[in-house]
Amino acid sequence: MSMSSTKRLFIETVGCQMNVLDSELVVAALRRQGWDMTATMADADAIFFNTCSVRQHAEDKIYSALGRVRKQKQKVPKLIVGVLGCMAQKDQEMIRARAPWVDLVVGPGQLHRVPSLVDLIQSGSGPQLEVSLDRKSGSRLEVVDSFESYDPDRDATMRPTPFQAFVRTQTGCDKFCAFCVVPRVRGPEQARPPHAIIAEAEKLVAEGCREITLIGQTVNSYRWSDGGKTSRLSDLLVGLNAIDGLDRIKFVTNYPRDMTTDLIHAVRDLPKVSHYIHVPAQHGSDDVLKRMKRGYTIGQYMEMLGRLREAIPHAAVSSDFIVGFCGETDEEFALSLELVKTVKFKNSFIFKYSPRPGTKAFDRQADDVPESVKKERNRLLQEAQAGASLEGNRRFVASRQQVLVEGLSTRDERQAVDPGPDGLAQLTGRTMCDRIVVFDAPLRLIGRLVDVEITSAGAWSLAGNVADDLANAVPLDHLEQSGPSVHQIQVPAQSQPQVAQRS
């Protein structure tokens, strides 16, 4: 525990970009009330865990961490221990039943209350629980009102880098996929007004931010209606593209059936929008997609992908996959392998199915794929994706790419490199299509756009040198056109372009 008068906070964040943003905003609010950050739990006056409930492993990790904090709490009873986010909304009172030393349990729809709740705890009011209504505990309007969007003024010092920021377009989700707990823990989908998003982006740019990533559970389902006019994500991108000083715009995560032509054309036509689309397929089998209640077929997914690649042949597309979902057969899994090898995603986030209480799959379908089989299918799919990623990255060798320099590479971060602003370090950044590039350069280039000549490629990153005027570098348009075209993508024979029904 800190012996100084400054109150010190330690926060650990697990899960998605939405959690990262939530943590930034909570910490920024506490800093305005006199709190400071500490890098170690031992020095903290408060320890918060911002949690994820998408997989059991994430929850197990938090309960394990809470167990380690118990001894510290016993030695320093005034230490405030908090559990925030999705796990808090899902488990609620169960958290304190398992870990009675927890003082604060706050769901994602109540994060605006954290500073006042901390004050209550410090004044002797005892443990505090603030969560939103369950989706079955009232009307949609009542449930919506209980999930308040938390978007206060930003604090530039709390972002991982001062020149990159997440901006929330909406909260919640209405898709109700059978495996997913997000609609329950983050509530109904609620869009933010476009003017608020644009104003927030303008403020971020004024603070030195050069790249904005729009985030939502299904960001491309964004709709805001006002005065008879409806704004979609494509309209929002037009407004952001007009902001002076903003260099790049990204958006994640997308739902396949909401990847509309107007959005694809906005990505194609707006110069600041990254040609990178994360649009999860989740599986290669229509039967599994139906059991997942994803609401589309592989035929529809491939039709969407065809429109995207016809408009932007060089677009980088990434995906999510679940292996070992309820009832998955060897033949069904083989279709996911086929999809990865056929589409050649830039990368995929691949997970073993984890049953989540409160989801339709948990209530109605047996988790009947053995863990050993899940592990093997996970390995095979990762292997296939690694091959596709390497093949895609090799096309960039001998090209020149514009890279936004993000900071030290993982290697030099581990080695605590400090060469000074003019000394060389291994830096890392991303191309316009979101490929990671590592290269040696002075630290003063961090936060700048630089040209890098690509000299080698691995499955997960490119390597290169800061470019001089190299006349032999391959132009990007020529390079990208050499990748898979829409005409090379074949729809598996199983699929017909029909609409899958939700229940």
C-alpha positions in Angstrom: 0.0 0.0 0.0 1.3 3.4 -0.9 2.5 5.6 2.1 2.0 8.9 0.2 -1.1 11.1 0.2 -1.8 10.2 -3.5 -4.3 7.5 -3.9 -3.0 4.9 -6.3 -5.0 2.6 -8.6 -4.0 -0.6 -10.3 -6.3 -1.9 -13.0 -6.1 -5.1 -15.0 -8.2 -5.3 -18.2 -9.1 -8.5 -20.1 -11.3 -8.9 -23.1 -12.2 -6.8 -26.1 -11.5 -3.3 -27.3 -14.7 -2.1 -25.6 -13.2 -3.2 -22.3 -9.9 -1.4 -23.0 -11.9 1.8 -23.7 -14.0 1.4 -20.6 -10.9 1.1 -18.5 -9.4 4.2 -20.0 -12.6 6.2 -19.2 -12.9 4.9 -15.7 -9.3 5.6 -14.9 -9.5 9.1 -16.5 -12.5 9.9 -14.2 -10.7 8.7 -11.1 -7.6 10.7 -12.0 -9.8 13.8 -12.0 -10.7 12.9 -8.4 -7.0 12.7 -7.3 -6.2 9.1 -8.1 -2.9 8.1 -9.8 -1.9 4.9 -11.6 0.6 2.4 -10.2 2.1 -0.5 -12.2 2.1 -3.0 -9.3 -0.7 -4.3 -7.1 1.6 -4.1 -4.0 1.6 -0.2 -4.2 -2.1 0.1 -4.8 -4.8 1.7 -2.7 -7.4 0.2 -5.0 -7.2 -2.8 -7.3 -9.8 -3.2 -10.2 -10.3 -6.0 -12.6 -12.2 -5.0 -15.8 -13.6 -8.4 -16.9 -14.8 -10.4 -19.8 -17.4 -13.2 -19.9 -17.0 -14.4 -23.5 -15.0 -17.5 -22.4 -14.7 -19.4 -19.2 -10.9 -19.0 -19.2 -11.3 -15.2 -18.9 -13.5 -15.6 -15.8 -11.2 -18.3 -14.2 -8.3 -15.9 -14.6 -10.1 -13.2 -12.7 -11.2 -15.5 -9.8 -7.6 -16.7 -9.6 -6.4 -13.1 -9.4 -8.9 -12.3 -6.7 -7.5 -15.2 -4.7 -4.1 -13.7 -4.9 -5.4 -10.3 -3.8 -7.0 -11.8 -0.6 -3.8 -11.8 1.4 -3.1 -8.2 0.5 -6.6 -7.2 1.6 -6.1 -9.0 4.9 -3.0 -7.0 5.6 -4.5 -3.7 4.4 -8.2 -3.7 5.1 -8.7 -0.3 3.5 -7.6 -1.6 0.2 -10.5 -1.4 -2.3 -11.0 -4.4 -4.5 -13.3 -4.0 -7.5 -14.7 -6.2 -10.3 -16.0 -4.2 -13.3 -17.5 -5.1 -16.6 -19.2 -8.0 -18.2 -18.4 -10.6 -15.5 -19.8 -8.2 -12.9 -23.1 -7.9 -14.8 -23.4 -11.7 -15.3 -22.4 -13.0 -11.9 -23.4 -10.0 -9.7 -23.8 -11.2 -6.1 -22.0 -14.5 -6.9 -18.7 -12.6 -7.1 -18.8 -11.6 -3.4 -20.1 -15.0 -2.5 -16.9 -16.5 -3.9 -14.7 -13.6 -2.9 -16.2 -11.8 0.1 -13.2 -9.4 0.2 -14.5 -7.7 -3.0 -15.8 -4.2 -2.2 -17.1 -3.1 -5.6 -19.1 -4.9 -8.3 -20.1 -2.7 -11.3 -21.5 -3.8 -14.6 -20.6 -2.1 -18.0 -23.9 -0.1 -18.0 -23.1 1.5 -14.6 -19.4 2.4 -15.0 -20.2 6.1 -14.7 -20.9 5.5 -11.0 -17.5 4.1 -10.1 -16.0 7.4 -8.7 -19.0 8.0 -6.5 -19.1 4.4 -5.4 -15.5 4.5 -4.4 -16.2 7.6 -2.3 -19.0 5.7 -0.6 -16.7 2.8 0.2 -14.0 5.1 1.5 -16.6 6.9 3.8 -17.5 3.5 5.4 -20.7 2.7 3.5 -19.5 -0.9 2.9 -19.4 -3.0 -0.3 -21.2 -1.6 -3.3 -23.1 -3.4 -6.1 -24.3 -1.6 -9.2 -25.6 -3.5 -12.3 -28.1 -3.1 -15.0 -31.4 -4.9 -15.4 -31.5 -8.3 -16.9 -33.0 -8.3 -20.4 -36.0 -10.2 -19.2 -36.6 -8.0 -16.1 -38.5 -5.2 -17.8 -39.6 -3.7 -21.1 -36.9 -2.9 -23.7 -37.1 0.8 -22.7 -36.6 0.0 -19.1 -33.7 -2.3 -19.8 -32.1 0.3 -22.2 -32.4 3.0 -19.6 -30.5 0.8 -17.1 -27.5 0.4 -19.5 -26.1 3.9 -19.6 -23.5 4.7 -22.2 -20.3 5.9 -20.5 -18.5 8.4 -22.7 -17.1 11.2 -20.6 -14.3 13.6 -21.5 -11.2 11.8 -22.5 -7.8 11.9 -20.8 -4.9 11.7 -23.4 -2.5 10.4 -20.8 -4.6 7.3 -20.3 -4.5 6.0 -23.9 -1.9 3.3 -24.7 -0.5 5.7 -27.3 -1.4 9.4 -27.6 -1.9 9.2 -31.4 -4.3 6.2 -31.5 -7.7 6.0 -29.8 -10.9 3.9 -29.7 -14.2 5.7 -30.2 -17.5 4.0 -29.3 -20.2 4.1 -31.9 -22.8 2.1 -29.9 -23.2 -0.1 -26.9 -24.9 -3.5 -26.6 -26.0 -6.0 -29.2 -29.3 -7.4 -30.5 -27.9 -10.3 -32.6 -28.4 -13.0 -29.9 -26.0 -15.6 -31.3 -26.5 -18.9 -29.5 -22.9 -19.0 -28.1 -22.6 -15.3 -27.0 -23.3 -13.7 -23.7 -22.7 -10.1 -24.9 -26.4 -9.2 -25.4 -27.1 -10.2 -21.8 -24.1 -8.4 -20.2 -24.0 -5.3 -22.4 -27.7 -4.9 -23.0 -29.7 -3.8 -26.0 -28.0 -2.1 -28.9 -27.9 1.7 -28.5 -26.3 4.0 -31.0 -24.6 7.3 -30.0 -25.6 10.4 -32.0 -23.2 11.1 -34.9 -22.5 14.7 -33.8 -21.2 13.3 -30.4 -18.9 10.8 -32.2 -17.6 13.5 -34.6 -17.0 15.9 -31.7 -15.1 13.3 -29.7 -12.9 12.5 -32.7 -12.2 16.2 -33.3 -11.2 16.6 -29.6 -8.9 13.6 -29.9 -7.2 14.9 -33.0 -6.7 18.2 -31.3 -4.8 16.3 -28.6 -2.5 14.7 -31.2 -4.4 11.6 -32.1 -3.8 10.5 -35.7 -5.8 7.2 -35.9 -9.3 6.5 -34.8 -10.8 3.0 -34.4 -14.6 2.9 -34.2 -15.8 0.1 -32.0 -19.1 -1.6 -31.5 -20.2 -5.2 -30.9 -21.5 -5.1 -34.5 -20.2 -1.7 -35.6 -21.6 -1.9 -39.1 -25.1 -2.2 -37.8 -24.9 1.4 -36.6 -28.0 3.4 -37.2 -29.1 6.8 -35.8 -32.4 8.4 -36.7 -33.2 12.0 -36.0 -35.8 14.3 -37.6 -36.6 11.7 -40.3 -33.0 11.3 -41.3 -31.1 8.1 -40.7 -27.3 8.1 -40.4 -25.4 4.8 -41.1 -21.8 3.9 -40.6 -21.0 5.0 -44.1 -22.3 8.5 -43.3 -20.3 8.6 -40.1 -17.1 7.7 -42.0 -17.7 10.6 -44.4 -17.8 13.0 -41.4 -14.7 11.6 -39.8 -12.8 11.6 -43.1 -13.3 15.4 -43.3 -11.5 16.0 -40.0 -8.2 17.8 -40.6 -5.3 16.2 -38.9 -6.8 12.7 -38.8 -4.8 10.3 -40.9 -6.5 6.9 -40.5 -9.9 5.4 -39.6 -10.7 1.8 -38.8 -13.8 0.1 -37.5 -14.4 -3.2 -35.7 -16.2 -5.7 -35.4 -18.5 -6.2 -38.4 -21.5 -8.5 -38.9 -21.6 -10.2 -42.3 -25.2 -9.3 -43.3 -24.7 -5.7 -42.4 -21.7 -5.2 -44.7 -23.8 -3.1 -47.1 -22.7 -1.8 -50.5 -22.8 1.8 -49.3 -20.3 0.9 -46.5 -18.1 -1.0 -48.9 -18.0 2.0 -51.3 -17.2 4.4 -48.4 -14.2 2.2 -47.5 -13.2 2.3 -51.2 -13.7 6.0 -51.8 -12.6 7.7 -48.5 -8.8 8.1 -48.5 -8.5 8.0 -44.7 -10.4 4.7 -44.2 -8.2 1.7 -43.8 -8.7 -1.1 -46.3 -9.0 -3.6 -43.5 -12.3 -5.3 -42.6 -12.8 -7.6 -39.7 -15.9 -9.6 -40.5 -16.2 -12.9 -38.5 -17.4 -16.0 -40.3 -17.3 -18.1 -37.1 -17.7 -21.3 -39.0 -17.6 -22.9 -42.5 -20.7 -25.1 -42.1 -24.2 -23.9 -42.8 -25.5 -26.4 -40.3 -23.2 -25.2 -37.5 -24.0 -21.5 -38.4 -27.7 -22.4 -38.0 -27.1 -24.0 -34.6 -25.1 -20.9 -33.7 -28.0 -18.7 -34.8 -25.7 -16.5 -36.8 -28.4 -15.5 -39.3 -26.6 -16.2 -42.6 -25.2 -19.0 -44.7 -21.7 -19.5 -46.1 -23.2 -18.6 -49.5 -24.3 -15.2 -48.2 -21.0 -14.7 -46.5 -19.1 -15.4 -49.7 -21.5 -13.1 -51.7 -20.6 -10.3 -49.2 -17.0 -11.0 -49.6 -17.3 -11.0 -53.4 -18.9 -7.5 -53.3 -16.1 -6.4 -51.0 -13.3 -7.7 -53.2 -14.8 -6.6 -56.4 -14.9 -3.0 -55.0 -11.5 -3.2 -53.2 -9.5 -6.2 -54.6 -6.6 -5.6 -52.2 -8.8 -5.3 -49.0 -7.4 -7.2 -46.1 -10.1 -9.4 -44.5 -9.8 -11.0 -41.1 -12.2 -13.4 -39.3 -13.2 -15.1 -36.0 -13.7 -18.9 -35.8 -15.1 -21.2 -33.1 -14.0 -24.8 -33.1 -15.8 -27.6 -31.2 -19.2 -25.9 -31.1 -22.1 -28.1 -29.9 -22.4 -31.2 -32.2 -19.6 -30.2 -34.5 -18.6 -33.3 -36.6 -15.4 -33.9 -38.4 -17.1 -33.1 -41.7 -18.4 -29.8 -40.4 -15.0 -28.8 -39.0 -13.4 -29.7 -42.4 -15.6 -27.0 -43.9 -14.0 -24.4 -41.6 -10.6 -25.6 -42.8 -11.7 -25.3 -46.4 -13.0 -21.8 -45.8 -9.7 -20.6 -44.3 -7.7 -22.1 -47.1 -10.0 -20.7 -49.8 -10.6 -17.2 -48.6 -7.0 -16.7 -47.3 -7.9 -14.3 -44.5 -5.2 -11.9 -43.4 -5.6 -13.4 -39.9 -8.2 -15.1 -37.8 -8.9 -15.2 -34.1 -9.6 -18.8 -33.4 -11.2 -20.1 -30.1 -12.4 -23.3 -28.6 -16.1 -23.2 -27.8 -16.7 -22.3 -24.2 -20.4 -22.8 -23.0 -21.7 -19.6 -21.3 -24.6 -19.7 -18.8 -27.5 -17.6 -20.0 -26.9 -18.3 -23.7 -29.3 -20.4 -25.8 -26.5 -22.9 -26.6 -25.9 -23.4 -22.9 -29.6 -23.9 -22.2 -30.5 -26.0 -25.3 -27.5 -27.7 -26.8 -25.0 -30.2 -25.4 -21.3 -29.3 -25.2 -20.5 -32.7 -26.6 -17.2 -32.2 -28.4 -14.4 -33.6 -26.2 -11.8 -31.2 -25.0 -9.0 -33.2 -26.7 -10.9 -32.9 -30.0 -11.4 -29.2 -29.5 -7.6 -28.7 -28.9 -6.7 -30.7 -32.1 -9.2 -28.8 -34.3 -7.9 -25.6 -32.8 -4.4 -26.6 -33.7 -5.3 -27.6 -37.3 -7.2 -24.4 -37.9 -4.4 -22.2 -36.5 -2.0 -24.1 -38.7 -4.1 -23.5 -41.8 -4.5 -19.8 -41.0 -0.7 -19.4 -40.4 -0.1 -20.8 -43.8 -2.6 -18.4 -45.4 -1.2 -15.4 -43.4 2.3 -16.2 -44.5 1.3 -16.5 -48.1 -0.5 -13.2 -48.0 2.4 -11.4 -46.2 5.0 -12.7 -48.7 3.3 -10.7 -51.5 4.5 -7.5 -49.7 8.2 -8.2 -49.9 10.0 -5.6 -52.1 7.1 -3.2 -51.8 7.0 0.1 -50.0 4.4 0.6 -47.3 3.2 3.6 -45.4 3.4 2.7 -41.7 2.0 4.5 -38.7 4.7 4.0 -36.1 3.1 2.8 -32.8 6.1 2.3 -30.5 8.7 -0.2 -29.5 8.4 -3.7 -30.7 7.6 -6.4 -28.2 11.2 -7.5 -28.2 12.6 -4.1 -27.3 9.8 -3.5 -24.8 10.9 -6.7 -23.0 14.5 -5.6 -23.0 13.5 -2.1 -21.7 15.5 -0.5 -24.6 16.1 3.2 -24.1 18.5 4.4 -26.9 17.4 8.1 -26.7 15.5 9.9 -29.4 18.2 9.7 -32.0 19.4 6.1 -31.3 18.0 3.1 -33.1 15.5 0.7 -31.6 13.2 -1.9 -33.1 9.9 -0.1 -33.7 6.6 -1.5 -34.8 3.6 -0.1 -36.7 0.9 -1.0 -39.1 0.2 -0.5 -42.8 -3.0 1.0 -44.2 -4.4 -2.6 -44.4 -3.4 -3.3 -40.8 -0.4 -5.5 -41.3 2.2 -5.3 -38.6 5.7 -4.1 -39.6 8.9 -4.1 -37.5 12.0 -2.1 -38.4 14.9 -0.3 -36.8 14.5 3.5 -36.5 15.0 6.4 -34.1 12.4 6.8 -31.4 11.5 10.2 -32.6 9.6 8.5 -35.5 7.0 7.2 -33.0 3.6 8.6 -33.9 4.6 9.5 -37.4 3.7 8.1 -40.8 6.8 6.7 -42.5 7.5 4.7 -45.7 9.1 1.3 -45.0 10.6 -0.9 -47.6 9.5 -4.5 -46.8 12.4 -6.9 -46.9 11.0 -10.1 -45.3 7.7 -11.6 -44.2 6.5 -14.0 -41.5 3.0 -15.3 -40.8 2.2 -12.6 -38.3 4.4 -9.6 -39.3 6.5 -8.0 -42.0 10.1 -6.6 -41.5 11.8 -3.8 -43.3 13.8 -0.7 -43.4 12.8 3.0 -43.4 12.8 3.7 -47.1 14.9 6.1 -49.0 13.8 7.0 -52.5 13.8 3.4 -53.8 12.7 3.4 -57.5 12.4 -0.4 -57.6 9.8 -0.7 -54.8 6.7 -2.4 -56.1 3.7 0.0 -56.2 0.9 -1.0 -53.8 -1.9 -1.2 -56.4 0.2 -3.6 -58.5 1.1 -5.7 -55.5 -2.4 -6.0 -54.1 -4.0 -6.8 -57.4 -1.8 -9.9 -57.5 -3.8 -11.4 -54.5 -6.9 -13.5 -54.7 -9.6 -11.9 -56.8 -13.3 -12.3 -56.5 -13.4 -14.7 -59.4 -10.9 -17.1 -57.6 -13.2 -17.5 -54.5 -15.5 -20.5 -54.8 -18.5 -21.0 -52.6 -18.6 -24.5 -51.0 -21.1 -26.8 -52.7 -23.1 -27.2 -49.4 -24.4 -23.6 -49.5 -27.3 -22.0 -51.3 -28.0 -18.3 -51.0 -31.0 -18.5 -48.7 -31.7 -16.7 -45.4 -31.1 -18.6 -42.2 -33.8 -18.0 -39.6 -33.3 -16.8 -36.1 -35.5 -18.1 -33.2 
